[in-house]
């Protein structure tokens, strides 16, 4: 039976730790299991697998946390940029409402794309055109949209792109850590399944001892 199907990984690790600790601490269990091949050296193998799996779990948890943090930063920057861009866009559309050429030049025609790549490309076009053209800057200034805000908008785009790159990098690292953790759990699960199976045979006439290994016995 694979305990991970019904119990959390933390619970499984703890149950394995208790079993591998008590099999050595209780002399009667230790002696009985040794007769069936589970000597101190063999138990040490199980403890090594447990330690490796715990380390892999800890690292995976760390990577997951870093991924969540990176995503939160990305979302915060994305939301802030959307807010400032939407206001700038409204001002520019008012200023150039009768100038179709300028509306095209500033990528103001139609709605702002929702897809990330298209949206960022639209924003880049908007701010870069403003930054490069003093005439546009002069016309926007009357609606309190100075060049400095266009500069800040472009900087915000670069920061957003950097935060997304960091998030995607953390996502990849988290996925690798998950694969490593799962592989470690698979090895440990197989070792412990055999350990439990042998324990049930070894202590068939002493079922109360099985409870010390976390094996519940029905009365």
Residue, then its C-alpha position, 0 to 999 in steps of 0.5 A: x500500500x502506498x501511504x502517500x495516496x491517502x496521507x500528506x507527505x509530511x505525515x508519511x515522512x513522520x510515520x517512516x521516521x517513527x518506524x525506523x527509530x522504534x525498530x532500533x530503540x525497542x530491543x525485542x523488535x530489533x532482535x526479531x527484525x534482525x532475524x529477518x535480515x533487517x540488521x542495524x546496517x540494513x536499517x541504516x540504509x532505510x534511514x539514509x533514504x529517509x534523510x535524502x527524501x526529507x532533504x529533497x522535500x525541504x528543498x522542494x518546499x523552499x523552491x515552491x515558496x520562492x516561486x510563489x514569492x516571484x509570482x506575487x512580485x510579478x503580479x504586483x508589477x503587472x497590476x501597477x503598470x496596467x493602472x498607470x498605462x491605462x491612465x496614460x492611454x486615456x489621456x493620449x486618446x483624448x489628445x489624439x482623438x482626431x488624428x488616426x495616424x497618431x493613434x496608429x503610431x501610439x498603438x491606441x487603436x482598438x482595445x489593449x491586448x490581454x495576452x501578456x506578450x502582445x500587451x507588453x509590445x503595445x505598451x513598449x510602442x506607446x512609451x517609446x514613441x512618446x519618448x522619441x518625439x518632442x512634439x508628442x510630448x508637448x501635446x500630452x503635457x497639457x493633460x499633465x502627462x510629462x515625458x518623465x512619466x513615459x520614461x517611468x512607464x518604460x522602466x516599469x515595463x523592463x522591471x515587469x519583464x525582469x520579474x516575469x523572467x525570475x518567476x519563470x526561472x523559479x517555476x522551472x527550478x521548482x518543477x525540477x525539485x518536485x521531480x527530484x523529491x518524487x523520485x526520492x519518495x518512490x525509492x523510500x516508499x518501496x523500501x518501507x513497503x517491504x520493511x512493513x511487509x516483513x515486519x508483519x511476517x516477523x511479528x505475526x505472533x506479537x501484533x502489539x509490537x507492530x503498533x510501535x512501527x506505526x502498523x495498526x492491528x485490528x483486534 
